[in-house]
């Protein structure tokens, strides 16, 4: 999941940077697609360059919000959307035209400034909150995987029907010990997202069924 987040984030940054460079370098071409008036084109070129300046920063907002929505944290996505468009853009749109004689350029400048502040706030919050959670879950799944391998090693190898009663009891005791450890993980893993806990429960159930089949029903975990 973390690799997917980085891949989509980098892809979005590259794509929006390419679009921004085209718009910033050839604004007249894009304006003339919709209007041929010379005066409007002349006025639109600087306005377009200001408004879309730093457009690639929007990719940070896109990535952060997409991750929040995908992981069931929609409230955070809504907050950062409101944060950028209402808390940042609205005050700047009112203030900037009155500062240093910016006039209408101040209205256009509010957009790139909001992209910078809102995009960084959203993306950095996602990195600080979501990434550690995902890393912890991946580590938990790796630990479960190691326990599963060890448990399988205990109940495979020598055929159960060739074991003595004593060997069966020893093996059963080992399996029960590992099963208790797995159950401890099942009870303590954070199930807020449900991912790690669901995987662990599936592993445990499968191993229990497998042991019953190999031991001829001797084990009762």
DRENTORLO-223237 format. One record per atom (N, C-alpha, C): residue in three letters; atom name; x, y, z. Coordinates in steps of 0.02 Angstrom, whole numbers, plus 50000, padded with zeros to 5 digits. Each point is the difference from the previous one (the first is absolute). Example, Ala and Ser with C-alpha at 12.3 -4.5 7.8 and 13.67 -1.06 7.14 Angstrom:
BEGIN
> sevo / dose / xx / yy / zz
> ALA / N / 50660 / 49716 / 50390
> ALA / CA / 49955 / 50059 / 50000
> ALA / C / 50045 / 50060 / 50000
> SER / N / 49982 / 50053 / 49964
> SER / CA / 50042 / 50059 / 50003
> SER / C / 49961 / 50055 / 50037
REM end
This chain:
BEGIN
> sevo / dose / xx / yy / zz
> UNK / N / 50042 / 49940 / 50000
> UNK / CA / 49958 / 50060 / 50000
> UNK / C / 50044 / 50063 / 50000
> UNK / N / 50053 / 49998 / 50040
> UNK / CA / 50043 / 50059 / 50003
> UNK / C / 50034 / 50013 / 49932
> UNK / N / 50020 / 49946 / 49967
> UNK / CA / 50031 / 50008 / 49934
> UNK / C / 49950 / 50029 / 49950
> UNK / N / 49938 / 49978 / 50005
> UNK / CA / 49948 / 50026 / 49956
> UNK / C / 49989 / 50075 / 50012
> UNK / N / 50002 / 50020 / 50063
> UNK / CA / 49991 / 50071 / 50016
> UNK / C / 50056 / 50042 / 49970
> UNK / N / 50062 / 49976 / 50008
> UNK / CA / 50056 / 50038 / 49972
> UNK / C / 49997 / 50001 / 49924
> UNK / N / 49981 / 49944 / 49970
> UNK / CA / 49996 / 49997 / 49927
> UNK / C / 49948 / 50050 / 49973
> UNK / N / 49940 / 49999 / 50029
> UNK / CA / 49948 / 50045 / 49976
> UNK / C / 50018 / 50073 / 50014
> UNK / N / 50032 / 50013 / 50057
> UNK / CA / 50019 / 50069 / 50016
> UNK / C / 50052 / 50027 / 49951
> UNK / N / 50051 / 49959 / 49986
> UNK / CA / 50052 / 50022 / 49953
> UNK / C / 49971 / 50007 / 49930
> UNK / N / 49957 / 49954 / 49980
> UNK / CA / 49968 / 50004 / 49934
> UNK / C / 49959 / 50064 / 49994
> UNK / N / 49963 / 50017 / 50053
> UNK / CA / 49959 / 50060 / 49999
> UNK / C / 50043 / 50063 / 49996
> UNK / N / 50056 / 50000 / 50037
> UNK / CA / 50045 / 50058 / 49998
> UNK / C / 50030 / 50009 / 49930
> UNK / N / 50022 / 49945 / 49970
> UNK / CA / 50029 / 50004 / 49933
> UNK / C / 49949 / 50024 / 49949
> UNK / N / 49939 / 49973 / 50004
> UNK / CA / 49948 / 50019 / 49952
> UNK / C / 49981 / 50073 / 50007
> UNK / N / 49986 / 50022 / 50062
> UNK / CA / 49979 / 50069 / 50009
> UNK / C / 50056 / 50049 / 49985
> UNK / N / 50063 / 49980 / 50012
> UNK / CA / 50056 / 50043 / 49982
> UNK / C / 50005 / 50009 / 49925
> UNK / N / 49989 / 49946 / 49963
> UNK / CA / 50001 / 50005 / 49926
> UNK / C / 49945 / 50045 / 49975
> UNK / N / 49939 / 49993 / 50028
> UNK / CA / 49944 / 50043 / 49980
> UNK / C / 50014 / 50072 / 50017
> UNK / N / 50026 / 50011 / 50061
> UNK / CA / 50016 / 50069 / 50020
> UNK / C / 50051 / 50032 / 49953
> UNK / N / 50051 / 49964 / 49981
> UNK / CA / 50051 / 50027 / 49955
> UNK / C / 49970 / 50019 / 49932
> UNK / N / 49954 / 49959 / 49976
> UNK / CA / 49967 / 50016 / 49936
> UNK / C / 49957 / 50063 / 50006
> UNK / N / 49960 / 50003 / 50053
> UNK / CA / 49956 / 50058 / 50010
> UNK / C / 50041 / 50063 / 50011
> UNK / N / 50053 / 49995 / 50040
> UNK / CA / 50041 / 50058 / 50016
> UNK / C / 50041 / 50022 / 49939
> UNK / N / 50022 / 49953 / 49960
> UNK / CA / 50042 / 50017 / 49942
> UNK / C / 49960 / 50021 / 49939
> UNK / N / 49939 / 49974 / 49992
> UNK / CA / 49961 / 50016 / 49940
> UNK / C / 49928 / 50020 / 50019
> UNK / N / 49992 / 50051 / 50041
> UNK / CA / 49933 / 50019 / 50021
> UNK / C / 49957 / 50025 / 49942
> UNK / N / 50031 / 50036 / 49954
> UNK / CA / 49962 / 50027 / 49943
> UNK / C / 49966 / 49946 / 49960
> UNK / N / 50034 / 49944 / 49990
> UNK / CA / 49972 / 49945 / 49961
> UNK / C / 49935 / 49974 / 50033
> UNK / N / 50001 / 49992 / 50065
> UNK / CA / 49942 / 49973 / 50035
> UNK / C / 49943 / 50051 / 50003
> UNK / N / 50017 / 50065 / 50007
> UNK / CA / 49948 / 50051 / 50001
> UNK / C / 49965 / 50004 / 49933
> UNK / N / 50038 / 49996 / 49946
> UNK / CA / 49971 / 50007 / 49933
> UNK / C / 49956 / 49940 / 49980
> UNK / N / 50004 / 49946 / 50037
> UNK / CA / 49955 / 49944 / 49988
> UNK / C / 49927 / 50022 / 50013
> UNK / N / 49992 / 50047 / 50048
> UNK / CA / 49933 / 50020 / 50021
> UNK / C / 49982 / 50071 / 49978
> UNK / N / 50050 / 50042 / 49985
> UNK / CA / 49986 / 50069 / 49982
> UNK / C / 50055 / 50028 / 49955
> UNK / N / 49980 / 50039 / 49950
> UNK / CA / 50049 / 50029 / 49954
> UNK / C / 50009 / 50075 / 50009
> UNK / N / 49965 / 50028 / 50048
> UNK / CA / 50004 / 50073 / 50010
> UNK / C / 50070 / 50019 / 50024
> UNK / N / 50032 / 50046 / 49964
> UNK / CA / 50070 / 50017 / 50015
> UNK / C / 50008 / 50031 / 50069
> UNK / N / 49954 / 50044 / 50019
> UNK / CA / 50004 / 50033 / 50065
> UNK / C / 49992 / 49949 / 50057
> UNK / N / 49953 / 49955 / 49990
> UNK / CA / 49989 / 49949 / 50052
> UNK / C / 50060 / 49953 / 50005
> UNK / N / 50029 / 49984 / 49944
> UNK / CA / 50060 / 49956 / 50001
> UNK / C / 50057 / 50034 / 50036
> UNK / N / 50010 / 50065 / 49985
> UNK / CA / 50054 / 50037 / 50032
> UNK / C / 49991 / 50005 / 50075
> UNK / N / 49938 / 50009 / 50022
> UNK / CA / 49987 / 50005 / 50072
> UNK / C / 50001 / 49931 / 50033
> UNK / N / 49983 / 49949 / 49961
> UNK / CA / 49995 / 49933 / 50029
> UNK / C / 50066 / 49966 / 50010
> UNK / N / 50051 / 50018 / 49960
> UNK / CA / 50064 / 49966 / 50006
> UNK / C / 50031 / 50008 / 50069
> UNK / N / 50010 / 50062 / 50026
> UNK / CA / 50029 / 50006 / 50068
> UNK / C / 49954 / 49972 / 50054
> UNK / N / 49935 / 50009 / 49990
> UNK / CA / 49953 / 49973 / 50050
> UNK / C / 50005 / 49924 / 50005
> UNK / N / 50004 / 49968 / 49942
> UNK / CA / 50005 / 49927 / 49998
> UNK / C / 50065 / 49976 / 50031
> UNK / N / 50054 / 50035 / 49986
> UNK / CA / 50065 / 49980 / 50027
> UNK / C / 50002 / 50007 / 50076
> UNK / N / 49967 / 50051 / 50027
> UNK / CA / 49998 / 50008 / 50072
> UNK / C / 49955 / 49947 / 50032
> UNK / N / 49941 / 49991 / 49971
> UNK / CA / 49950 / 49955 / 50029
> UNK / C / 50026 / 49928 / 50002
> UNK / N / 50034 / 49979 / 49947
> UNK / CA / 50023 / 49930 / 49996
> UNK / C / 50072 / 49991 / 50024
> UNK / N / 50029 / 50053 / 50028
> UNK / CA / 50069 / 49994 / 50024
> UNK / C / 50002 / 49949 / 50057
> UNK / N / 50045 / 49953 / 49996
> UNK / CA / 50005 / 49948 / 50052
> UNK / C / 49942 / 49952 / 49999
> UNK / N / 49968 / 49991 / 49941
> UNK / CA / 49943 / 49954 / 49995
> UNK / C / 50018 / 49929 / 50023
> UNK / N / 50063 / 49981 / 49991
> UNK / CA / 50022 / 49933 / 50018
> UNK / C / 49991 / 49986 / 50075
> UNK / N / 49997 / 50054 / 50040
> UNK / CA / 49990 / 49990 / 50072
> UNK / C / 49931 / 49972 / 50016
> UNK / N / 49953 / 50007 / 49953
> UNK / CA / 49934 / 49971 / 50010
> UNK / C / 50004 / 49924 / 50004
> UNK / N / 50051 / 49971 / 49969
> UNK / CA / 50007 / 49927 / 50002
> UNK / C / 50009 / 49975 / 50071
> UNK / N / 50031 / 50040 / 50043
> UNK / CA / 50008 / 49981 / 50070
> UNK / C / 49931 / 49995 / 50034
> UNK / N / 49957 / 50048 / 49984
> UNK / CA / 49932 / 49998 / 50027
> UNK / C / 49962 / 49940 / 49972
> UNK / N / 50006 / 49988 / 49935
> UNK / CA / 49966 / 49942 / 49970
> UNK / C / 50021 / 49935 / 50033
> UNK / N / 50065 / 49992 / 50008
> UNK / CA / 50027 / 49937 / 50028
> UNK / C / 49978 / 49990 / 50072
> UNK / N / 50007 / 50053 / 50040
> UNK / CA / 49982 / 49995 / 50070
> UNK / C / 49926 / 49984 / 50010
> UNK / N / 49957 / 50035 / 49964
> UNK / CA / 49928 / 49989 / 50006
> UNK / C / 49980 / 49931 / 49975
> UNK / N / 50031 / 49978 / 49945
> UNK / CA / 49984 / 49933 / 49972
> UNK / C / 50017 / 49945 / 50050
> UNK / N / 50057 / 50007 / 50034
> UNK / CA / 50020 / 49950 / 50050
> UNK / C / 49951 / 49999 / 50059
> UNK / N / 49982 / 50060 / 50023
> UNK / CA / 49953 / 50004 / 50056
> UNK / C / 49933 / 49967 / 49982
> UNK / N / 49975 / 50014 / 49941
> UNK / CA / 49936 / 49971 / 49979
> UNK / C / 50006 / 49925 / 49992
> UNK / N / 50055 / 49976 / 49969
> UNK / CA / 50009 / 49929 / 49988
> UNK / C / 50005 / 49960 / 50065
> UNK / N / 50027 / 50030 / 50052
> UNK / CA / 50009 / 49965 / 50064
> UNK / C / 49944 / 50015 / 50050
> UNK / N / 49945 / 50027 / 49975
> UNK / CA / 49943 / 50011 / 50043
> UNK / C / 50006 / 50060 / 50047
> UNK / N / 50044 / 50048 / 49982
> UNK / CA / 50009 / 50060 / 50042
> UNK / C / 49973 / 50060 / 49962
> UNK / N / 49938 / 49995 / 49978
> UNK / CA / 49969 / 50051 / 49958
> UNK / C / 49995 / 50068 / 50035
> UNK / N / 49993 / 49999 / 50066
> UNK / CA / 49994 / 50063 / 50037
> UNK / C / 50063 / 50043 / 49991
> UNK / N / 50057 / 49968 / 49999
> UNK / CA / 50063 / 50038 / 49990
> UNK / C / 50002 / 50029 / 49930
> UNK / N / 49978 / 49961 / 49951
> UNK / CA / 49999 / 50024 / 49931
> UNK / C / 49955 / 50061 / 49993
> UNK / N / 49941 / 49997 / 50031
> UNK / CA / 49954 / 50057 / 49997
> UNK / C / 50030 / 50060 / 50035
> UNK / N / 50032 / 49989 / 50057
> UNK / CA / 50030 / 50055 / 50037
> UNK / C / 50051 / 50037 / 49958
> UNK / N / 50046 / 49963 / 49968
> UNK / CA / 50052 / 50033 / 49961
> UNK / C / 49972 / 50034 / 49937
> UNK / N / 49946 / 49974 / 49974
> UNK / CA / 49968 / 50033 / 49943
> UNK / C / 49971 / 50067 / 50022
> UNK / N / 49966 / 50000 / 50057
> UNK / CA / 49972 / 50063 / 50027
> UNK / C / 50057 / 50046 / 50022
> UNK / N / 50052 / 49971 / 50029
> UNK / CA / 50056 / 50040 / 50023
> UNK / C / 50031 / 50041 / 49944
> UNK / N / 50009 / 49968 / 49942
> UNK / CA / 50032 / 50036 / 49944
> UNK / C / 49953 / 50051 / 49968
> UNK / N / 49939 / 49979 / 49986
> UNK / CA / 49954 / 50042 / 49960
> UNK / C / 49965 / 50053 / 50042
> UNK / N / 49989 / 49988 / 50063
> UNK / CA / 49963 / 50047 / 50042
> UNK / C / 50046 / 50039 / 50047
> UNK / N / 50039 / 49962 / 50039
> UNK / CA / 50040 / 50033 / 50052
> UNK / C / 50059 / 50039 / 49970
> UNK / N / 50027 / 49976 / 49943
> UNK / CA / 50058 / 50033 / 49970
> UNK / C / 49979 / 50045 / 49942
> UNK / N / 49964 / 49974 / 49951
> UNK / CA / 49986 / 50037 / 49939
> UNK / C / 49956 / 50061 / 50013
> UNK / N / 49947 / 49993 / 50038
> UNK / CA / 49953 / 50056 / 50010
> UNK / C / 50034 / 50060 / 50033
> UNK / N / 50036 / 49990 / 50056
> UNK / CA / 50034 / 50059 / 50030
> UNK / C / 50053 / 50030 / 49953
> UNK / N / 50038 / 49958 / 49965
> UNK / CA / 50052 / 50026 / 49955
> UNK / C / 49969 / 50039 / 49942
> UNK / N / 49944 / 49975 / 49974
> UNK / CA / 49967 / 50035 / 49945
> UNK / C / 49978 / 50070 / 50021
> UNK / N / 49984 / 50008 / 50063
> UNK / CA / 49979 / 50066 / 50025
> UNK / C / 50060 / 50043 / 50018
> UNK / N / 50053 / 49969 / 50027
> UNK / CA / 50057 / 50039 / 50025
> UNK / C / 50050 / 50020 / 49946
> UNK / N / 50019 / 49952 / 49957
> UNK / CA / 50055 / 50013 / 49953
> UNK / C / 49988 / 50059 / 49953
> UNK / N / 49939 / 50009 / 49973
> UNK / CA / 49990 / 50059 / 49956
> UNK / C / 50012 / 50066 / 50035
> UNK / N / 49998 / 50001 / 50066
> UNK / CA / 50010 / 50061 / 50039
> UNK / C / 50072 / 50009 / 50023
> UNK / N / 50043 / 49951 / 49984
> UNK / CA / 50069 / 50002 / 50022
> UNK / C / 50046 / 50018 / 49941
> UNK / N / 50042 / 50052 / 50010
> UNK / CA / 50051 / 50020 / 49950
> UNK / C / 49971 / 50013 / 49931
> UNK / N / 49938 / 50020 / 49999
> UNK / CA / 49969 / 50017 / 49936
> UNK / C / 49994 / 49943 / 49951
> UNK / N / 49990 / 49940 / 50025
> UNK / CA / 49995 / 49942 / 49956
> UNK / C / 49937 / 50000 / 49958
> UNK / N / 49947 / 50028 / 50026
> UNK / CA / 49938 / 50003 / 49962
> UNK / C / 49973 / 49931 / 49982
> UNK / N / 49979 / 49993 / 49937
> UNK / CA / 49972 / 49936 / 49978
> UNK / C / 50053 / 49944 / 50000
> UNK / N / 50063 / 50018 / 49993
> UNK / CA / 50053 / 49949 / 50003
> UNK / C / 50002 / 49966 / 50069
> UNK / N / 49979 / 50038 / 50051
> UNK / CA / 49997 / 49970 / 50067
> UNK / C / 49947 / 49946 / 50004
> UNK / N / 49945 / 50009 / 49963
> UNK / CA / 49948 / 49949 / 49999
> UNK / C / 50027 / 49936 / 49968
> UNK / N / 50036 / 50008 / 49945
> UNK / CA / 50029 / 49942 / 49966
> UNK / C / 50055 / 49967 / 50042
> UNK / N / 50038 / 50041 / 50037
> UNK / CA / 50056 / 49974 / 50041
> UNK / C / 49975 / 49958 / 50059
> UNK / N / 49938 / 50010 / 50020
> UNK / CA / 49973 / 49962 / 50057
> UNK / C / 50000 / 49925 / 49985
> UNK / N / 49990 / 49981 / 49937
> UNK / CA / 49997 / 49929 / 49983
> UNK / C / 50066 / 49964 / 50009
> UNK / N / 50056 / 50024 / 49970
> UNK / CA / 50063 / 49964 / 50011
> UNK / C / 50023 / 49999 / 50073
> UNK / N / 49985 / 50054 / 50037
> UNK / CA / 50019 / 50001 / 50071
> UNK / C / 49960 / 49946 / 50038
> UNK / N / 49936 / 49994 / 49984
> UNK / CA / 49959 / 49949 / 50033
> UNK / C / 50022 / 49930 / 49980
> UNK / N / 50023 / 49993 / 49937
> UNK / CA / 50026 / 49934 / 49978
> UNK / C / 50061 / 49981 / 50041
> UNK / N / 50043 / 50048 / 50012
> UNK / CA / 50062 / 49987 / 50038
> UNK / C / 49984 / 49981 / 50072
> UNK / N / 49961 / 50043 / 50034
> UNK / CA / 49986 / 49988 / 50071
> UNK / C / 49955 / 49939 / 50010
> UNK / N / 49945 / 49998 / 49962
> UNK / CA / 49953 / 49944 / 50008
> UNK / C / 50028 / 49934 / 49978
> UNK / N / 50037 / 50000 / 49944
> UNK / CA / 50029 / 49938 / 49975
> UNK / C / 50051 / 49971 / 50047
> UNK / N / 50045 / 50042 / 50025
> UNK / CA / 50051 / 49977 / 50047
> UNK / C / 49969 / 49976 / 50065
> UNK / N / 49950 / 50037 / 50025
> UNK / CA / 49968 / 49981 / 50063
> UNK / C / 49966 / 49932 / 49994
> UNK / N / 49965 / 49989 / 49945
> UNK / CA / 49965 / 49937 / 49989
> UNK / C / 50049 / 49942 / 49992
> UNK / N / 50050 / 50009 / 49958
> UNK / CA / 50047 / 49946 / 49985
> UNK / C / 50043 / 49983 / 50061
> UNK / N / 50025 / 50050 / 50034
> UNK / CA / 50043 / 49987 / 50058
> UNK / C / 49960 / 49968 / 50057
> UNK / N / 49937 / 50020 / 50007
> UNK / CA / 49957 / 49968 / 50051
> UNK / C / 49990 / 49926 / 49983
> UNK / N / 49990 / 49987 / 49936
> UNK / CA / 49991 / 49930 / 49978
> UNK / C / 50064 / 49960 / 50015
> UNK / N / 50058 / 50028 / 49985
> UNK / CA / 50063 / 49965 / 50013
> UNK / C / 50010 / 49988 / 50075
> UNK / N / 49981 / 50049 / 50041
> UNK / CA / 50012 / 49995 / 50072
> UNK / C / 49951 / 49954 / 50035
> UNK / N / 49941 / 49990 / 49972
> UNK / CA / 49949 / 49961 / 50035
> UNK / C / 49987 / 49932 / 49968
> UNK / N / 49995 / 49998 / 49934
> UNK / CA / 49982 / 49938 / 49966
> UNK / C / 50060 / 49954 / 49992
> UNK / N / 50057 / 50027 / 49979
> UNK / CA / 50058 / 49958 / 49986
> UNK / C / 50023 / 49960 / 50062
> UNK / N / 50005 / 50029 / 50060
> UNK / CA / 50019 / 49960 / 50058
> UNK / C / 49950 / 49944 / 50015
> UNK / N / 49935 / 50013 / 49990
> UNK / CA / 49949 / 49949 / 50011
> UNK / C / 50011 / 49941 / 49952
> UNK / N / 50012 / 50016 / 49936
> UNK / CA / 50009 / 49948 / 49950
> UNK / C / 50064 / 49960 / 50014
> UNK / N / 50053 / 50035 / 50021
> UNK / CA / 50062 / 49965 / 50016
> UNK / C / 49991 / 49952 / 50058
> UNK / N / 49964 / 50023 / 50052
> UNK / CA / 49988 / 49958 / 50058
> UNK / C / 49960 / 49938 / 49981
> UNK / N / 49951 / 50008 / 49957
> UNK / CA / 49960 / 49943 / 49979
> UNK / C / 50040 / 49951 / 49958
> UNK / N / 50043 / 50027 / 49957
> UNK / CA / 50043 / 49956 / 49960
> UNK / C / 50047 / 49961 / 50044
> UNK / N / 50028 / 50033 / 50052
> UNK / CA / 50044 / 49964 / 50047
> UNK / C / 49961 / 49946 / 50037
> UNK / N / 49938 / 50016 / 50020
> UNK / CA / 49959 / 49950 / 50034
> UNK / C / 49985 / 49941 / 49957
> UNK / N / 49986 / 50012 / 49936
> UNK / CA / 49986 / 49945 / 49954
> UNK / C / 50062 / 49957 / 49988
> UNK / N / 50059 / 50032 / 50000
> UNK / CA / 50062 / 49962 / 49993
> UNK / C / 50011 / 49954 / 50061
> UNK / N / 49985 / 50026 / 50059
> UNK / CA / 50007 / 49959 / 50061
> UNK / C / 49952 / 49942 / 49998
> UNK / N / 49939 / 50013 / 49979
> UNK / CA / 49950 / 49946 / 49994
> UNK / C / 50024 / 49949 / 49950
> UNK / N / 50029 / 50024 / 49944
> UNK / CA / 50025 / 49954 / 49949
> UNK / C / 50054 / 49954 / 50027
> UNK / N / 50045 / 50027 / 50043
> UNK / CA / 50052 / 49959 / 50030
> UNK / C / 49970 / 49947 / 50046
> UNK / N / 49950 / 50019 / 50039
> UNK / CA / 49967 / 49952 / 50044
> UNK / C / 49965 / 49946 / 49960
> UNK / N / 49970 / 50020 / 49945
> UNK / CA / 49965 / 49951 / 49958
> UNK / C / 50050 / 49950 / 49971
> UNK / N / 50058 / 50025 / 49977
> UNK / CA / 50051 / 49955 / 49972
> UNK / C / 50023 / 49950 / 50053
> UNK / N / 50012 / 50025 / 50061
> UNK / CA / 50024 / 49957 / 50053
> UNK / C / 49947 / 49948 / 50018
> UNK / N / 49938 / 50022 / 50002
> UNK / CA / 49946 / 49954 / 50016
> UNK / C / 49993 / 49946 / 49947
> UNK / N / 50007 / 50020 / 49937
> UNK / CA / 49996 / 49950 / 49946
> UNK / C / 50059 / 49951 / 50005
> UNK / N / 50058 / 50026 / 50020
> UNK / CA / 50059 / 49956 / 50006
> UNK / C / 49988 / 49947 / 50053
> UNK / N / 49965 / 50021 / 50053
> UNK / CA / 49987 / 49953 / 50055
> UNK / C / 49952 / 49944 / 49979
> UNK / N / 49952 / 50017 / 49958
> UNK / CA / 49949 / 49951 / 49984
> UNK / C / 50010 / 49966 / 49933
> UNK / N / 50056 / 50015 / 49968
> UNK / CA / 50017 / 49965 / 49937
> UNK / C / 50064 / 49961 / 50011
> UNK / N / 50024 / 49971 / 49947
> UNK / CA / 50061 / 49960 / 50005
> UNK / C / 49983 / 49927 / 50008
> UNK / N / 50014 / 49974 / 50057
> UNK / CA / 49986 / 49930 / 50014
> UNK / C / 49924 / 49988 / 50003
> UNK / N / 49976 / 49949 / 49967
> UNK / CA / 49928 / 49986 / 49998
> UNK / C / 49973 / 49987 / 50070
> UNK / N / 49942 / 50030 / 50014
> UNK / CA / 49971 / 49995 / 50067
> UNK / C / 49984 / 49928 / 50018
> UNK / N / 49977 / 49960 / 49951
> UNK / CA / 49980 / 49931 / 50016
> UNK / C / 50059 / 49956 / 50017
> UNK / N / 50062 / 50025 / 49988
> UNK / CA / 50060 / 49962 / 50018
> UNK / C / 50029 / 50023 / 50067
> UNK / N / 49970 / 50050 / 50030
> UNK / CA / 50024 / 50024 / 50064
> UNK / C / 49975 / 49956 / 50057
> UNK / N / 50041 / 49995 / 50052
> UNK / CA / 49977 / 49966 / 50060
> UNK / C / 49950 / 50045 / 50037
> UNK / N / 49965 / 49972 / 50048
> UNK / CA / 49952 / 50040 / 50038
> UNK / C / 50036 / 50058 / 50035
> UNK / N / 50060 / 49986 / 50027
> UNK / CA / 50037 / 50052 / 50034
> UNK / C / 50020 / 50056 / 49952
> UNK / N / 50024 / 49980 / 49940
> UNK / CA / 50019 / 50051 / 49951
> UNK / C / 49940 / 50042 / 49978
> UNK / N / 49943 / 49967 / 49994
> UNK / CA / 49939 / 50037 / 49982
> UNK / C / 49982 / 50051 / 50054
> UNK / N / 50005 / 49979 / 50062
> UNK / CA / 49983 / 50045 / 50055
> UNK / C / 50048 / 50060 / 50003
> UNK / N / 50065 / 49985 / 49989
> UNK / CA / 50049 / 50054 / 50000
> UNK / C / 49985 / 50050 / 49944
> UNK / N / 49987 / 49972 / 49940
> UNK / CA / 49986 / 50043 / 49943
> UNK / C / 49935 / 50039 / 50011
> UNK / N / 49951 / 49967 / 50029
> UNK / CA / 49937 / 50034 / 50014
> UNK / C / 50010 / 50057 / 50049
> UNK / N / 50043 / 49988 / 50051
> UNK / CA / 50014 / 50051 / 50050
> UNK / C / 50033 / 50061 / 49967
> UNK / N / 50047 / 49987 / 49953
> UNK / CA / 50034 / 50055 / 49965
> UNK / C / 49950 / 50040 / 49958
> UNK / N / 49957 / 49963 / 49966
> UNK / CA / 49950 / 50034 / 49958
> UNK / C / 49953 / 50042 / 50042
> UNK / N / 49980 / 49973 / 50057
> UNK / CA / 49956 / 50038 / 50044
> UNK / C / 50033 / 50064 / 50025
> UNK / N / 50065 / 49994 / 50015
> UNK / CA / 50037 / 50059 / 50024
> UNK / C / 50002 / 50054 / 49947
> UNK / N / 50015 / 49980 / 49938
> UNK / CA / 50002 / 50049 / 49945
> UNK / C / 49931 / 50028 / 49986
> UNK / N / 49949 / 49958 / 50007
> UNK / CA / 49932 / 50023 / 49988
> UNK / C / 49980 / 50052 / 50051
> UNK / N / 50021 / 49991 / 50063
> UNK / CA / 49985 / 50049 / 50051
> UNK / C / 50035 / 50066 / 49984
> UNK / N / 50062 / 49995 / 49975
> UNK / CA / 50037 / 50060 / 49982
> UNK / C / 49965 / 50037 / 49943
> UNK / N / 49976 / 49961 / 49951
> UNK / CA / 49964 / 50030 / 49945
> UNK / C / 49936 / 50032 / 50024
> UNK / N / 49965 / 49968 / 50046
> UNK / CA / 49938 / 50028 / 50026
> UNK / C / 50015 / 50065 / 50036
> UNK / N / 50058 / 50004 / 50034
> UNK / CA / 50019 / 50061 / 50034
> UNK / C / 50008 / 50057 / 49950
> UNK / N / 50031 / 49984 / 49943
> UNK / CA / 50006 / 50050 / 49946
> UNK / C / 49932 / 50021 / 49975
> UNK / N / 49956 / 49950 / 49993
> UNK / CA / 49933 / 50014 / 49974
> UNK / C / 49963 / 50048 / 50046
> UNK / N / 50010 / 49993 / 50065
> UNK / CA / 49965 / 50041 / 50049
> UNK / C / 50030 / 50069 / 50008
> UNK / N / 50066 / 50006 / 49985
> UNK / CA / 50034 / 50063 / 50014
> UNK / C / 50011 / 50043 / 49938
> UNK / N / 49998 / 49970 / 49941
> UNK / CA / 50011 / 50039 / 49939
> UNK / C / 49944 / 50051 / 49993
> UNK / N / 50018 / 50061 / 49984
> UNK / CA / 49950 / 50053 / 49991
> UNK / C / 49956 / 49983 / 49941
> UNK / N / 49935 / 49995 / 50012
> UNK / CA / 49953 / 49982 / 49947
> UNK / C / 49963 / 50060 / 49974
> UNK / N / 50029 / 50060 / 50011
> UNK / CA / 49967 / 50060 / 49974
> UNK / C / 49989 / 49995 / 49925
> UNK / N / 50050 / 49976 / 49964
> UNK / CA / 49993 / 49991 / 49928
> UNK / C / 49979 / 49928 / 49985
> UNK / N / 50012 / 49955 / 50047
> UNK / CA / 49978 / 49931 / 49992
> UNK / C / 50046 / 49956 / 49958
> UNK / N / 50050 / 50030 / 49967
> UNK / CA / 50040 / 49963 / 49951
> UNK / C / 50042 / 49945 / 50032
> UNK / N / 50043 / 50019 / 50048
> UNK / CA / 50045 / 49951 / 50030
> UNK / C / 49961 / 49947 / 50039
> UNK / N / 49948 / 50021 / 50035
> UNK / CA / 49962 / 49954 / 50041
> UNK / C / 49964 / 49948 / 49957
> UNK / N / 49974 / 50023 / 49943
> UNK / CA / 49965 / 49954 / 49956
> UNK / C / 50048 / 49948 / 49971
> UNK / N / 50060 / 50023 / 49980
> UNK / CA / 50050 / 49954 / 49974
> UNK / C / 50020 / 49948 / 50052
> UNK / N / 50012 / 50025 / 50061
> UNK / CA / 50021 / 49954 / 50054
> UNK / C / 49946 / 49949 / 50014
> UNK / N / 49938 / 50021 / 50003
> UNK / CA / 49945 / 49954 / 50014
> UNK / C / 49996 / 49946 / 49946
> UNK / N / 50009 / 50022 / 49937
> UNK / CA / 49998 / 49952 / 49944
> UNK / C / 50056 / 49949 / 50006
> UNK / N / 50061 / 50024 / 50016
> UNK / CA / 50057 / 49955 / 50009
> UNK / C / 49985 / 49949 / 50055
> UNK / N / 49975 / 50025 / 50056
> UNK / CA / 49989 / 49957 / 50058
> UNK / C / 49948 / 49946 / 49985
> UNK / N / 49945 / 50019 / 49968
> UNK / CA / 49948 / 49952 / 49983
> UNK / C / 50026 / 49947 / 49952
> UNK / N / 50038 / 50023 / 49949
> UNK / CA / 50027 / 49952 / 49951
> UNK / C / 50047 / 49951 / 50032
> UNK / N / 50043 / 50025 / 50045
> UNK / CA / 50049 / 49956 / 50032
> UNK / C / 49965 / 49951 / 50048
> UNK / N / 49948 / 50023 / 50032
> UNK / CA / 49963 / 49955 / 50044
> UNK / C / 49970 / 49943 / 49960
> UNK / N / 49968 / 50016 / 49944
> UNK / CA / 49971 / 49948 / 49958
> UNK / C / 50053 / 49952 / 49973
> UNK / N / 50058 / 50030 / 49981
> UNK / CA / 50055 / 49959 / 49973
> UNK / C / 50026 / 49951 / 50053
> UNK / N / 50008 / 50026 / 50062
> UNK / CA / 50025 / 49957 / 50053
> UNK / C / 49951 / 49943 / 50015
> UNK / N / 49936 / 50015 / 50001
> UNK / CA / 49950 / 49949 / 50013
> UNK / C / 50004 / 49945 / 49946
> UNK / N / 50009 / 50021 / 49938
> UNK / CA / 50005 / 49951 / 49945
> UNK / C / 50062 / 49956 / 50008
> UNK / N / 50058 / 50032 / 50017
> UNK / CA / 50063 / 49962 / 50004
> UNK / C / 50002 / 49956 / 50062
> UNK / N / 49967 / 50022 / 50054
> UNK / CA / 50006 / 49962 / 50062
> UNK / C / 49943 / 49951 / 50010
> UNK / N / 49956 / 49996 / 49952
> UNK / CA / 49944 / 49953 / 50005
> UNK / C / 49951 / 50020 / 50055
> UNK / N / 49996 / 50064 / 50013
> UNK / CA / 49952 / 50024 / 50050
> UNK / C / 50025 / 49996 / 50071
> UNK / N / 50065 / 49985 / 50009
> UNK / CA / 50025 / 49993 / 50069
> UNK / C / 50001 / 50067 / 50036
> UNK / N / 50021 / 50054 / 49964
> UNK / CA / 50009 / 50065 / 50032
> UNK / C / 49933 / 50035 / 50007
> UNK / N / 49993 / 50033 / 50056
> UNK / CA / 49942 / 50041 / 50012
> UNK / C / 50026 / 50068 / 50028
> UNK / N / 50013 / 50047 / 49954
> UNK / CA / 50031 / 50063 / 50019
> UNK / C / 49947 / 50047 / 50030
REM end
